[in-house]
């Protein structure tokens, strides 16, 4: 299974490159920011935990982000 992690400053093109690679290799694209925004919108337990943090412009703890990404990696969407 191929897993690629892209790191970079905001606006550096991570999302663009991830989208291009996801299309080329036909693999799902995972964005921690998208996971967190979706959780807030869907009012999940995670969303309730991070909503005030995100609205305050603060960073969500690494532990919460790692848990959210791990859950996404375990989802049926990411299993091949």
mmCIF file of the N, C-alpha and C atoms, coordinates in Angstrom:
data_MODEL
# 
_entry.id   MODEL 
# 
loop_
_atom_site.group_PDB 
_atom_site.id 
_atom_site.type_symbol 
_atom_site.label_atom_id 
_atom_site.label_alt_id 
_atom_site.label_comp_id 
_atom_site.label_asym_id 
_atom_site.label_entity_id 
_atom_site.label_seq_id 
_atom_site.pdbx_PDB_ins_code 
_atom_site.Cartn_x 
_atom_site.Cartn_y 
_atom_site.Cartn_z 
_atom_site.occupancy 
_atom_site.B_iso_or_equiv 
_atom_site.pdbx_formal_charge 
_atom_site.auth_seq_id 
_atom_site.auth_comp_id 
_atom_site.auth_asym_id 
_atom_site.auth_atom_id 
_atom_site.pdbx_PDB_model_num 
ATOM 1   N N  . UNK A 1 1  ? 0.837   -1.175 0.000   1.00 0.00 ? 1  UNK A N  1 
ATOM 2   C CA . UNK A 1 1  ? 0.000   0.000  0.000   1.00 0.00 ? 1  UNK A CA 1 
ATOM 3   C C  . UNK A 1 1  ? 0.885   1.241  0.000   1.00 0.00 ? 1  UNK A C  1 
ATOM 4   N N  . UNK A 1 2  ? 0.552   2.179  -0.853  1.00 0.00 ? 2  UNK A N  1 
ATOM 5   C CA . UNK A 1 2  ? 1.319   3.405  -0.968  1.00 0.00 ? 2  UNK A CA 1 
ATOM 6   C C  . UNK A 1 2  ? 0.769   4.461  -0.016  1.00 0.00 ? 2  UNK A C  1 
ATOM 7   N N  . UNK A 1 3  ? 1.647   5.061  0.767   1.00 0.00 ? 3  UNK A N  1 
ATOM 8   C CA . UNK A 1 3  ? 1.267   6.185  1.625   1.00 0.00 ? 3  UNK A CA 1 
ATOM 9   C C  . UNK A 1 3  ? 2.309   7.267  1.445   1.00 0.00 ? 3  UNK A C  1 
ATOM 10  N N  . UNK A 1 4  ? 1.838   8.439  1.109   1.00 0.00 ? 4  UNK A N  1 
ATOM 11  C CA . UNK A 1 4  ? 2.718   9.587  0.902   1.00 0.00 ? 4  UNK A CA 1 
ATOM 12  C C  . UNK A 1 4  ? 2.235   10.696 1.812   1.00 0.00 ? 4  UNK A C  1 
ATOM 13  N N  . UNK A 1 5  ? 3.141   11.332 2.523   1.00 0.00 ? 5  UNK A N  1 
ATOM 14  C CA . UNK A 1 5  ? 2.798   12.445 3.399   1.00 0.00 ? 5  UNK A CA 1 
ATOM 15  C C  . UNK A 1 5  ? 3.440   13.696 2.830   1.00 0.00 ? 5  UNK A C  1 
ATOM 16  N N  . UNK A 1 6  ? 2.638   14.739 2.658   1.00 0.00 ? 6  UNK A N  1 
ATOM 17  C CA . UNK A 1 6  ? 3.142   16.015 2.167   1.00 0.00 ? 6  UNK A CA 1 
ATOM 18  C C  . UNK A 1 6  ? 3.131   17.021 3.309   1.00 0.00 ? 6  UNK A C  1 
ATOM 19  N N  . UNK A 1 7  ? 4.247   17.670 3.525   1.00 0.00 ? 7  UNK A N  1 
ATOM 20  C CA . UNK A 1 7  ? 4.370   18.682 4.565   1.00 0.00 ? 7  UNK A CA 1 
ATOM 21  C C  . UNK A 1 7  ? 4.772   19.996 3.926   1.00 0.00 ? 7  UNK A C  1 
ATOM 22  N N  . UNK A 1 8  ? 4.270   21.077 4.464   1.00 0.00 ? 8  UNK A N  1 
ATOM 23  C CA . UNK A 1 8  ? 4.656   22.385 3.956   1.00 0.00 ? 8  UNK A CA 1 
ATOM 24  C C  . UNK A 1 8  ? 3.827   23.477 4.590   1.00 0.00 ? 8  UNK A C  1 
ATOM 25  N N  . UNK A 1 9  ? 4.276   24.676 4.399   1.00 0.00 ? 9  UNK A N  1 
ATOM 26  C CA . UNK A 1 9  ? 3.589   25.848 4.946   1.00 0.00 ? 9  UNK A CA 1 
ATOM 27  C C  . UNK A 1 9  ? 2.254   26.065 4.233   1.00 0.00 ? 9  UNK A C  1 
ATOM 28  N N  . UNK A 1 10 ? 1.344   26.802 4.872   1.00 0.00 ? 10 UNK A N  1 
ATOM 29  C CA . UNK A 1 10 ? 0.084   27.135 4.201   1.00 0.00 ? 10 UNK A CA 1 
ATOM 30  C C  . UNK A 1 10 ? 0.362   27.818 2.857   1.00 0.00 ? 10 UNK A C  1 
ATOM 31  N N  . UNK A 1 11 ? -0.361  27.401 1.847   1.00 0.00 ? 11 UNK A N  1 
ATOM 32  C CA . UNK A 1 11 ? -0.202  28.004 0.525   1.00 0.00 ? 11 UNK A CA 1 
ATOM 33  C C  . UNK A 1 11 ? 0.962   27.461 -0.283  1.00 0.00 ? 11 UNK A C  1 
ATOM 34  N N  . UNK A 1 12 ? 1.632   26.424 0.217   1.00 0.00 ? 12 UNK A N  1 
ATOM 35  C CA . UNK A 1 12 ? 2.812   25.898 -0.480  1.00 0.00 ? 12 UNK A CA 1 
ATOM 36  C C  . UNK A 1 12 ? 2.473   24.926 -1.602  1.00 0.00 ? 12 UNK A C  1 
ATOM 37  N N  . UNK A 1 13 ? 1.197   24.536 -1.703  1.00 0.00 ? 13 UNK A N  1 
ATOM 38  C CA . UNK A 1 13 ? 0.799   23.650 -2.788  1.00 0.00 ? 13 UNK A CA 1 
ATOM 39  C C  . UNK A 1 13 ? 0.581   22.203 -2.395  1.00 0.00 ? 13 UNK A C  1 
ATOM 40  N N  . UNK A 1 14 ? 0.534   21.927 -1.097  1.00 0.00 ? 14 UNK A N  1 
ATOM 41  C CA . UNK A 1 14 ? 0.322   20.546 -0.635  1.00 0.00 ? 14 UNK A CA 1 
ATOM 42  C C  . UNK A 1 14 ? -0.973  19.973 -1.190  1.00 0.00 ? 14 UNK A C  1 
ATOM 43  N N  . UNK A 1 15 ? -2.045  20.731 -1.074  1.00 0.00 ? 15 UNK A N  1 
ATOM 44  C CA . UNK A 1 15 ? -3.351  20.256 -1.538  1.00 0.00 ? 15 UNK A CA 1 
ATOM 45  C C  . UNK A 1 15 ? -3.375  20.003 -3.028  1.00 0.00 ? 15 UNK A C  1 
ATOM 46  N N  . UNK A 1 16 ? -2.760  20.896 -3.782  1.00 0.00 ? 16 UNK A N  1 
ATOM 47  C CA . UNK A 1 16 ? -2.709  20.743 -5.236  1.00 0.00 ? 16 UNK A CA 1 
ATOM 48  C C  . UNK A 1 16 ? -1.929  19.489 -5.614  1.00 0.00 ? 16 UNK A C  1 
ATOM 49  N N  . UNK A 1 17 ? -0.765  19.319 -5.017  1.00 0.00 ? 17 UNK A N  1 
ATOM 50  C CA . UNK A 1 17 ? 0.053   18.143 -5.328  1.00 0.00 ? 17 UNK A CA 1 
ATOM 51  C C  . UNK A 1 17 ? -0.638  16.859 -4.878  1.00 0.00 ? 17 UNK A C  1 
ATOM 52  N N  . UNK A 1 18 ? -1.295  16.898 -3.719  1.00 0.00 ? 18 UNK A N  1 
ATOM 53  C CA . UNK A 1 18 ? -2.006  15.712 -3.225  1.00 0.00 ? 18 UNK A CA 1 
ATOM 54  C C  . UNK A 1 18 ? -3.129  15.325 -4.176  1.00 0.00 ? 18 UNK A C  1 
ATOM 55  N N  . UNK A 1 19 ? -3.867  16.308 -4.658  1.00 0.00 ? 19 UNK A N  1 
ATOM 56  C CA . UNK A 1 19 ? -4.965  16.032 -5.590  1.00 0.00 ? 19 UNK A CA 1 
ATOM 57  C C  . UNK A 1 19 ? -4.428  15.401 -6.869  1.00 0.00 ? 19 UNK A C  1 
ATOM 58  N N  . UNK A 1 20 ? -3.340  15.952 -7.401  1.00 0.00 ? 20 UNK A N  1 
ATOM 59  C CA . UNK A 1 20 ? -2.750  15.419 -8.634  1.00 0.00 ? 20 UNK A CA 1 
ATOM 60  C C  . UNK A 1 20 ? -2.267  13.974 -8.443  1.00 0.00 ? 20 UNK A C  1 
ATOM 61  N N  . UNK A 1 21 ? -1.612  13.712 -7.319  1.00 0.00 ? 21 UNK A N  1 
ATOM 62  C CA . UNK A 1 21 ? -1.131  12.348 -7.059  1.00 0.00 ? 21 UNK A CA 1 
ATOM 63  C C  . UNK A 1 21 ? -2.293  11.383 -6.832  1.00 0.00 ? 21 UNK A C  1 
ATOM 64  N N  . UNK A 1 22 ? -3.329  11.838 -6.143  1.00 0.00 ? 22 UNK A N  1 
ATOM 65  C CA . UNK A 1 22 ? -4.501  10.984 -5.903  1.00 0.00 ? 22 UNK A CA 1 
ATOM 66  C C  . UNK A 1 22 ? -5.140  10.581 -7.224  1.00 0.00 ? 22 UNK A C  1 
ATOM 67  N N  . UNK A 1 23 ? -5.225  11.536 -8.144  1.00 0.00 ? 23 UNK A N  1 
ATOM 68  C CA . UNK A 1 23 ? -5.795  11.232 -9.461  1.00 0.00 ? 23 UNK A CA 1 
ATOM 69  C C  . UNK A 1 23 ? -4.893  10.286 -10.249 1.00 0.00 ? 23 UNK A C  1 
ATOM 70  N N  . UNK A 1 24 ? -3.595  10.573 -10.260 1.00 0.00 ? 24 UNK A N  1 
ATOM 71  C CA . UNK A 1 24 ? -2.658  9.769  -11.047 1.00 0.00 ? 24 UNK A CA 1 
ATOM 72  C C  . UNK A 1 24 ? -2.586  8.327  -10.551 1.00 0.00 ? 24 UNK A C  1 
ATOM 73  N N  . UNK A 1 25 ? -2.507  8.150  -9.236  1.00 0.00 ? 25 UNK A N  1 
ATOM 74  C CA . UNK A 1 25 ? -2.323  6.812  -8.675  1.00 0.00 ? 25 UNK A CA 1 
ATOM 75  C C  . UNK A 1 25 ? -3.628  6.165  -8.213  1.00 0.00 ? 25 UNK A C  1 
ATOM 76  N N  . UNK A 1 26 ? -4.731  6.884  -8.399  1.00 0.00 ? 26 UNK A N  1 
ATOM 77  C CA . UNK A 1 26 ? -6.060  6.383  -8.010  1.00 0.00 ? 26 UNK A CA 1 
ATOM 78  C C  . UNK A 1 26 ? -6.097  5.922  -6.556  1.00 0.00 ? 26 UNK A C  1 
ATOM 79  N N  . UNK A 1 27 ? -5.642  6.805  -5.696  1.00 0.00 ? 27 UNK A N  1 
ATOM 80  C CA . UNK A 1 27 ? -5.663  6.562  -4.251  1.00 0.00 ? 27 UNK A CA 1 
ATOM 81  C C  . UNK A 1 27 ? -6.427  7.704  -3.581  1.00 0.00 ? 27 UNK A C  1 
ATOM 82  N N  . UNK A 1 28 ? -6.975  7.457  -2.398  1.00 0.00 ? 28 UNK A N  1 
ATOM 83  C CA . UNK A 1 28 ? -7.697  8.532  -1.714  1.00 0.00 ? 28 UNK A CA 1 
ATOM 84  C C  . UNK A 1 28 ? -6.744  9.601  -1.198  1.00 0.00 ? 28 UNK A C  1 
ATOM 85  N N  . UNK A 1 29 ? -7.232  10.804 -1.162  1.00 0.00 ? 29 UNK A N  1 
ATOM 86  C CA . UNK A 1 29 ? -6.485  11.931 -0.604  1.00 0.00 ? 29 UNK A CA 1 
ATOM 87  C C  . UNK A 1 29 ? -7.051  12.216 0.776   1.00 0.00 ? 29 UNK A C  1 
ATOM 88  N N  . UNK A 1 30 ? -6.186  12.311 1.757   1.00 0.00 ? 30 UNK A N  1 
ATOM 89  C CA . UNK A 1 30 ? -6.613  12.613 3.117   1.00 0.00 ? 30 UNK A CA 1 
ATOM 90  C C  . UNK A 1 30 ? -6.029  13.956 3.516   1.00 0.00 ? 30 UNK A C  1 
ATOM 91  N N  . UNK A 1 31 ? -6.885  14.833 3.987   1.00 0.00 ? 31 UNK A N  1 
ATOM 92  C CA . UNK A 1 31 ? -6.464  16.145 4.466   1.00 0.00 ? 31 UNK A CA 1 
ATOM 93  C C  . UNK A 1 31 ? -6.924  16.289 5.908   1.00 0.00 ? 31 UNK A C  1 
ATOM 94  N N  . UNK A 1 32 ? -5.983  16.494 6.815   1.00 0.00 ? 32 UNK A N  1 
ATOM 95  C CA . UNK A 1 32 ? -6.369  16.633 8.219   1.00 0.00 ? 32 UNK A CA 1 
ATOM 96  C C  . UNK A 1 32 ? -7.310  17.818 8.409   1.00 0.00 ? 32 UNK A C  1 
ATOM 97  N N  . UNK A 1 33 ? -7.063  18.893 7.691   1.00 0.00 ? 33 UNK A N  1 
ATOM 98  C CA . UNK A 1 33 ? -7.949  20.054 7.790   1.00 0.00 ? 33 UNK A CA 1 
ATOM 99  C C  . UNK A 1 33 ? -9.360  19.737 7.342   1.00 0.00 ? 33 UNK A C  1 
ATOM 100 N N  . UNK A 1 34 ? -9.480  18.993 6.248   1.00 0.00 ? 34 UNK A N  1 
ATOM 101 C CA . UNK A 1 34 ? -10.807 18.602 5.758   1.00 0.00 ? 34 UNK A CA 1 
ATOM 102 C C  . UNK A 1 34 ? -11.508 17.677 6.743   1.00 0.00 ? 34 UNK A C  1 
ATOM 103 N N  . UNK A 1 35 ? -10.760 16.762 7.336   1.00 0.00 ? 35 UNK A N  1 
ATOM 104 C CA . UNK A 1 35 ? -11.342 15.851 8.327   1.00 0.00 ? 35 UNK A CA 1 
ATOM 105 C C  . UNK A 1 35 ? -11.919 16.656 9.490   1.00 0.00 ? 35 UNK A C  1 
ATOM 106 N N  . UNK A 1 36 ? -11.150 17.628 9.979   1.00 0.00 ? 36 UNK A N  1 
ATOM 107 C CA . UNK A 1 36 ? -11.601 18.428 11.119  1.00 0.00 ? 36 UNK A CA 1 
ATOM 108 C C  . UNK A 1 36 ? -12.791 19.305 10.750  1.00 0.00 ? 36 UNK A C  1 
ATOM 109 N N  . UNK A 1 37 ? -12.751 19.943 9.585   1.00 0.00 ? 37 UNK A N  1 
ATOM 110 C CA . UNK A 1 37 ? -13.878 20.794 9.167   1.00 0.00 ? 37 UNK A CA 1 
ATOM 111 C C  . UNK A 1 37 ? -15.152 19.969 8.985   1.00 0.00 ? 37 UNK A C  1 
ATOM 112 N N  . UNK A 1 38 ? -15.017 18.779 8.410   1.00 0.00 ? 38 UNK A N  1 
ATOM 113 C CA . UNK A 1 38 ? -16.178 17.905 8.236   1.00 0.00 ? 38 UNK A CA 1 
ATOM 114 C C  . UNK A 1 38 ? -16.731 17.476 9.592   1.00 0.00 ? 38 UNK A C  1 
ATOM 115 N N  . UNK A 1 39 ? -15.856 17.174 10.539  1.00 0.00 ? 39 UNK A N  1 
ATOM 116 C CA . UNK A 1 39 ? -16.294 16.767 11.877  1.00 0.00 ? 39 UNK A CA 1 
ATOM 117 C C  . UNK A 1 39 ? -17.083 17.884 12.555  1.00 0.00 ? 39 UNK A C  1 
ATOM 118 N N  . UNK A 1 40 ? -16.628 19.120 12.398  1.00 0.00 ? 40 UNK A N  1 
ATOM 119 C CA . UNK A 1 40 ? -17.349 20.265 12.968  1.00 0.00 ? 40 UNK A CA 1 
ATOM 120 C C  . UNK A 1 40 ? -18.707 20.404 12.291  1.00 0.00 ? 40 UNK A C  1 
ATOM 121 N N  . UNK A 1 41 ? -18.726 20.338 10.964  1.00 0.00 ? 41 UNK A N  1 
ATOM 122 C CA . UNK A 1 41 ? -19.979 20.494 10.213  1.00 0.00 ? 41 UNK A CA 1 
ATOM 123 C C  . UNK A 1 41 ? -20.985 19.404 10.565  1.00 0.00 ? 41 UNK A C  1 
ATOM 124 N N  . UNK A 1 42 ? -20.495 18.184 10.787  1.00 0.00 ? 42 UNK A N  1 
ATOM 125 C CA . UNK A 1 42 ? -21.375 17.057 11.095  1.00 0.00 ? 42 UNK A CA 1 
ATOM 126 C C  . UNK A 1 42 ? -21.663 16.929 12.592  1.00 0.00 ? 42 UNK A C  1 
ATOM 127 N N  . UNK A 1 43 ? -21.069 17.838 13.373  1.00 0.00 ? 43 UNK A N  1 
ATOM 128 C CA . UNK A 1 43 ? -21.277 17.862 14.823  1.00 0.00 ? 43 UNK A CA 1 
ATOM 129 C C  . UNK A 1 43 ? -20.962 16.519 15.497  1.00 0.00 ? 43 UNK A C  1 
ATOM 130 N N  . UNK A 1 44 ? -19.860 15.916 15.056  1.00 0.00 ? 44 UNK A N  1 
ATOM 131 C CA . UNK A 1 44 ? -19.419 14.661 15.666  1.00 0.00 ? 44 UNK A CA 1 
ATOM 132 C C  . UNK A 1 44 ? -18.759 14.962 17.012  1.00 0.00 ? 44 UNK A C  1 
ATOM 133 N N  . UNK A 1 45 ? -18.417 13.910 17.735  1.00 0.00 ? 45 UNK A N  1 
ATOM 134 C CA . UNK A 1 45 ? -17.719 14.099 19.011  1.00 0.00 ? 45 UNK A CA 1 
ATOM 135 C C  . UNK A 1 45 ? -16.417 14.868 18.790  1.00 0.00 ? 45 UNK A C  1 
ATOM 136 N N  . UNK A 1 46 ? -15.661 14.476 17.774  1.00 0.00 ? 46 UNK A N  1 
ATOM 137 C CA . UNK A 1 46 ? -14.430 15.190 17.443  1.00 0.00 ? 46 UNK A CA 1 
ATOM 138 C C  . UNK A 1 46 ? -14.741 16.642 17.101  1.00 0.00 ? 46 UNK A C  1 
ATOM 139 N N  . UNK A 1 47 ? -15.769 16.855 16.301  1.00 0.00 ? 47 UNK A N  1 
ATOM 140 C CA . UNK A 1 47 ? -16.147 18.210 15.906  1.00 0.00 ? 47 UNK A CA 1 
ATOM 141 C C  . UNK A 1 47 ? -16.460 19.092 17.092  1.00 0.00 ? 47 UNK A C  1 
ATOM 142 N N  . UNK A 1 48 ? -17.152 18.551 18.076  1.00 0.00 ? 48 UNK A N  1 
ATOM 143 C CA . UNK A 1 48 ? -17.473 19.328 19.276  1.00 0.00 ? 48 UNK A CA 1 
ATOM 144 C C  . UNK A 1 48 ? -16.202 19.661 20.056  1.00 0.00 ? 48 UNK A C  1 
ATOM 145 N N  . UNK A 1 49 ? -15.232 18.757 20.039  1.00 0.00 ? 49 UNK A N  1 
ATOM 146 C CA . UNK A 1 49 ? -13.975 19.003 20.753  1.00 0.00 ? 49 UNK A CA 1 
ATOM 147 C C  . UNK A 1 49 ? -13.150 20.104 20.093  1.00 0.00 ? 49 UNK A C  1 
ATOM 148 N N  . UNK A 1 50 ? -13.143 20.140 18.764  1.00 0.00 ? 50 UNK A N  1 
ATOM 149 C CA . UNK A 1 50 ? -12.217 21.046 18.067  1.00 0.00 ? 50 UNK A CA 1 
ATOM 150 C C  . UNK A 1 50 ? -12.849 22.352 17.594  1.00 0.00 ? 50 UNK A C  1 
ATOM 151 N N  . UNK A 1 51 ? -14.158 22.461 17.623  1.00 0.00 ? 51 UNK A N  1 
ATOM 152 C CA . UNK A 1 51 ? -14.817 23.640 17.054  1.00 0.00 ? 51 UNK A CA 1 
ATOM 153 C C  . UNK A 1 51 ? -14.325 24.943 17.670  1.00 0.00 ? 51 UNK A C  1 
ATOM 154 N N  . UNK A 1 52 ? -14.319 25.040 18.987  1.00 0.00 ? 52 UNK A N  1 
ATOM 155 C CA . UNK A 1 52 ? -13.904 26.296 19.619  1.00 0.00 ? 52 UNK A CA 1 
ATOM 156 C C  . UNK A 1 52 ? -12.415 26.559 19.400  1.00 0.00 ? 52 UNK A C  1 
ATOM 157 N N  . UNK A 1 53 ? -11.630 25.505 19.347  1.00 0.00 ? 53 UNK A N  1 
ATOM 158 C CA . UNK A 1 53 ? -10.192 25.657 19.095  1.00 0.00 ? 53 UNK A CA 1 
ATOM 159 C C  . UNK A 1 53 ? -9.982  26.274 17.718  1.00 0.00 ? 53 UNK A C  1 
ATOM 160 N N  . UNK A 1 54 ? -10.659 25.713 16.723  1.00 0.00 ? 54 UNK A N  1 
ATOM 161 C CA . UNK A 1 54 ? -10.499 26.192 15.350  1.00 0.00 ? 54 UNK A CA 1 
ATOM 162 C C  . UNK A 1 54 ? -11.055 27.602 15.187  1.00 0.00 ? 54 UNK A C  1 
ATOM 163 N N  . UNK A 1 55 ? -12.218 27.874 15.783  1.00 0.00 ? 55 UNK A N  1 
ATOM 164 C CA . UNK A 1 55 ? -12.806 29.212 15.669  1.00 0.00 ? 55 UNK A CA 1 
ATOM 165 C C  . UNK A 1 55 ? -11.927 30.265 16.326  1.00 0.00 ? 55 UNK A C  1 
ATOM 166 N N  . UNK A 1 56 ? -11.181 29.861 17.359  1.00 0.00 ? 56 UNK A N  1 
ATOM 167 C CA . UNK A 1 56 ? -10.269 30.777 18.032  1.00 0.00 ? 56 UNK A CA 1 
ATOM 168 C C  . UNK A 1 56 ? -8.963  30.971 17.285  1.00 0.00 ? 56 UNK A C  1 
ATOM 169 N N  . UNK A 1 57 ? -8.798  30.243 16.173  1.00 0.00 ? 57 UNK A N  1 
ATOM 170 C CA . UNK A 1 57 ? -7.579  30.373 15.384  1.00 0.00 ? 57 UNK A CA 1 
ATOM 171 C C  . UNK A 1 57 ? -6.397  29.616 15.958  1.00 0.00 ? 57 UNK A C  1 
ATOM 172 N N  . UNK A 1 58 ? -6.666  28.764 16.928  1.00 0.00 ? 58 UNK A N  1 
ATOM 173 C CA . UNK A 1 58 ? -5.587  27.989 17.537  1.00 0.00 ? 58 UNK A CA 1 
ATOM 174 C C  . UNK A 1 58 ? -5.402  26.667 16.799  1.00 0.00 ? 58 UNK A C  1 
ATOM 175 N N  . UNK A 1 59 ? -4.295  26.007 17.084  1.00 0.00 ? 59 UNK A N  1 
ATOM 176 C CA . UNK A 1 59 ? -4.005  24.721 16.458  1.00 0.00 ? 59 UNK A CA 1 
ATOM 177 C C  . UNK A 1 59 ? -4.614  23.591 17.278  1.00 0.00 ? 59 UNK A C  1 
ATOM 178 N N  . UNK A 1 60 ? -5.205  22.643 16.597  1.00 0.00 ? 60 UNK A N  1 
ATOM 179 C CA . UNK A 1 60 ? -5.744  21.449 17.242  1.00 0.00 ? 60 UNK A CA 1 
ATOM 180 C C  . UNK A 1 60 ? -4.559  20.585 17.659  1.00 0.00 ? 60 UNK A C  1 
ATOM 181 N N  . UNK A 1 61 ? -4.654  19.972 18.821  1.00 0.00 ? 61 UNK A N  1 
ATOM 182 C CA . UNK A 1 61 ? -3.534  19.181 19.346  1.00 0.00 ? 61 UNK A CA 1 
ATOM 183 C C  . UNK A 1 61 ? -3.162  18.045 18.389  1.00 0.00 ? 61 UNK A C  1 
ATOM 184 N N  . UNK A 1 62 ? -1.888  17.717 18.403  1.00 0.00 ? 62 UNK A N  1 
ATOM 185 C CA . UNK A 1 62 ? -1.396  16.617 17.571  1.00 0.00 ? 62 UNK A CA 1 
ATOM 186 C C  . UNK A 1 62 ? -2.141  15.324 17.879  1.00 0.00 ? 62 UNK A C  1 
ATOM 187 N N  . UNK A 1 63 ? -2.419  15.078 19.151  1.00 0.00 ? 63 UNK A N  1 
ATOM 188 C CA . UNK A 1 63 ? -3.108  13.839 19.536  1.00 0.00 ? 63 UNK A CA 1 
ATOM 189 C C  . UNK A 1 63 ? -4.463  13.717 18.854  1.00 0.00 ? 63 UNK A C  1 
ATOM 190 N N  . UNK A 1 64 ? -5.243  14.800 18.835  1.00 0.00 ? 64 UNK A N  1 
ATOM 191 C CA . UNK A 1 64 ? -6.558  14.759 18.192  1.00 0.00 ? 64 UNK A CA 1 
ATOM 192 C C  . UNK A 1 64 ? -6.430  14.577 16.682  1.00 0.00 ? 64 UNK A C  1 
ATOM 193 N N  . UNK A 1 65 ? -5.472  15.272 16.079  1.00 0.00 ? 65 UNK A N  1 
ATOM 194 C CA . UNK A 1 65 ? -5.280  15.162 14.629  1.00 0.00 ? 65 UNK A CA 1 
ATOM 195 C C  . UNK A 1 65 ? -4.827  13.750 14.263  1.00 0.00 ? 65 UNK A C  1 
ATOM 196 N N  . UNK A 1 66 ? -3.887  13.214 15.012  1.00 0.00 ? 66 UNK A N  1 
ATOM 197 C CA . UNK A 1 66 ? -3.398  11.859 14.735  1.00 0.00 ? 66 UNK A CA 1 
ATOM 198 C C  . UNK A 1 66 ? -4.530  10.844 14.859  1.00 0.00 ? 66 UNK A C  1 
ATOM 199 N N  . UNK A 1 67 ? -5.341  10.970 15.895  1.00 0.00 ? 67 UNK A N  1 
ATOM 200 C CA . UNK A 1 67 ? -6.480  10.055 16.058  1.00 0.00 ? 67 UNK A CA 1 
ATOM 201 C C  . UNK A 1 67 ? -7.444  10.158 14.883  1.00 0.00 ? 67 UNK A C  1 
ATOM 202 N N  . UNK A 1 68 ? -7.729  11.385 14.445  1.00 0.00 ? 68 UNK A N  1 
ATOM 203 C CA . UNK A 1 68 ? -8.670  11.593 13.339  1.00 0.00 ? 68 UNK A CA 1 
ATOM 204 C C  . UNK A 1 68 ? -8.128  11.008 12.035  1.00 0.00 ? 68 UNK A C  1 
ATOM 205 N N  . UNK A 1 69 ? -6.859  11.237 11.765  1.00 0.00 ? 69 UNK A N  1 
ATOM 206 C CA . UNK A 1 69 ? -6.252  10.713 10.538  1.00 0.00 ? 69 UNK A CA 1 
ATOM 207 C C  . UNK A 1 69 ? -6.169  9.185  10.599  1.00 0.00 ? 69 UNK A C  1 
ATOM 208 N N  . UNK A 1 70 ? -5.823  8.647  11.749  1.00 0.00 ? 70 UNK A N  1 
ATOM 209 C CA . UNK A 1 70 ? -5.768  7.190  11.908  1.00 0.00 ? 70 UNK A CA 1 
ATOM 210 C C  . UNK A 1 70 ? -7.130  6.567  11.647  1.00 0.00 ? 70 UNK A C  1 
ATOM 211 N N  . UNK A 1 71 ? -8.181  7.176  12.189  1.00 0.00 ? 71 UNK A N  1 
ATOM 212 C CA . UNK A 1 71 ? -9.538  6.676  11.936  1.00 0.00 ? 71 UNK A CA 1 
ATOM 213 C C  . UNK A 1 71 ? -9.855  6.698  10.446  1.00 0.00 ? 71 UNK A C  1 
ATOM 214 N N  . UNK A 1 72 ? -9.457  7.770  9.771   1.00 0.00 ? 72 UNK A N  1 
ATOM 215 C CA . UNK A 1 72 ? -9.717  7.872  8.332   1.00 0.00 ? 72 UNK A CA 1 
ATOM 216 C C  . UNK A 1 72 ? -8.948  6.800  7.565   1.00 0.00 ? 72 UNK A C  1 
ATOM 217 N N  . UNK A 1 73 ? -7.695  6.562  7.947   1.00 0.00 ? 73 UNK A N  1 
ATOM 218 C CA . UNK A 1 73 ? -6.891  5.534  7.278   1.00 0.00 ? 73 UNK A CA 1 
ATOM 219 C C  . UNK A 1 73 ? -7.490  4.141  7.455   1.00 0.00 ? 73 UNK A C  1 
ATOM 220 N N  . UNK A 1 74 ? -8.192  3.929  8.543   1.00 0.00 ? 74 UNK A N  1 
ATOM 221 C CA . UNK A 1 74 ? -8.825  2.631  8.808   1.00 0.00 ? 74 UNK A CA 1 
ATOM 222 C C  . UNK A 1 74 ? -10.179 2.488  8.123   1.00 0.00 ? 74 UNK A C  1 
ATOM 223 N N  . UNK A 1 75 ? -10.679 3.554  7.551   1.00 0.00 ? 75 UNK A N  1 
ATOM 224 C CA . UNK A 1 75 ? -12.002 3.518  6.927   1.00 0.00 ? 75 UNK A CA 1 
ATOM 225 C C  . UNK A 1 75 ? -11.979 2.674  5.653   1.00 0.00 ? 75 UNK A C  1 
ATOM 226 N N  . UNK A 1 76 ? -13.161 2.233  5.249   1.00 0.00 ? 76 UNK A N  1 
ATOM 227 C CA . UNK A 1 76 ? -13.263 1.403  4.043   1.00 0.00 ? 76 UNK A CA 1 
ATOM 228 C C  . UNK A 1 76 ? -12.795 2.160  2.807   1.00 0.00 ? 76 UNK A C  1 
ATOM 229 N N  . UNK A 1 77 ? -12.930 3.473  2.805   1.00 0.00 ? 77 UNK A N  1 
ATOM 230 C CA . UNK A 1 77 ? -12.491 4.297  1.673   1.00 0.00 ? 77 UNK A CA 1 
ATOM 231 C C  . UNK A 1 77 ? -10.989 4.149  1.420   1.00 0.00 ? 77 UNK A C  1 
ATOM 232 N N  . UNK A 1 78 ? -10.236 3.918  2.477   1.00 0.00 ? 78 UNK A N  1 
ATOM 233 C CA . UNK A 1 78 ? -8.778  3.844  2.354   1.00 0.00 ? 78 UNK A CA 1 
ATOM 234 C C  . UNK A 1 78 ? -8.240  2.424  2.269   1.00 0.00 ? 78 UNK A C  1 
ATOM 235 N N  . UNK A 1 79 ? -9.095  1.449  2.361   1.00 0.00 ? 79 UNK A N  1 
ATOM 236 C CA . UNK A 1 79 ? -8.638  0.053  2.289   1.00 0.00 ? 79 UNK A CA 1 
ATOM 237 C C  . UNK A 1 79 ? -8.710  -0.429 0.855   1.00 0.00 ? 79 UNK A C  1 
ATOM 238 N N  . UNK A 1 80 ? -7.616  -0.988 0.383   1.00 0.00 ? 80 UNK A N  1 
ATOM 239 C CA . UNK A 1 80 ? -7.557  -1.544 -0.974  1.00 0.00 ? 80 UNK A CA 1 
ATOM 240 C C  . UNK A 1 80 ? -6.736  -2.790 -0.958  1.00 0.00 ? 80 UNK A C  1 
# 
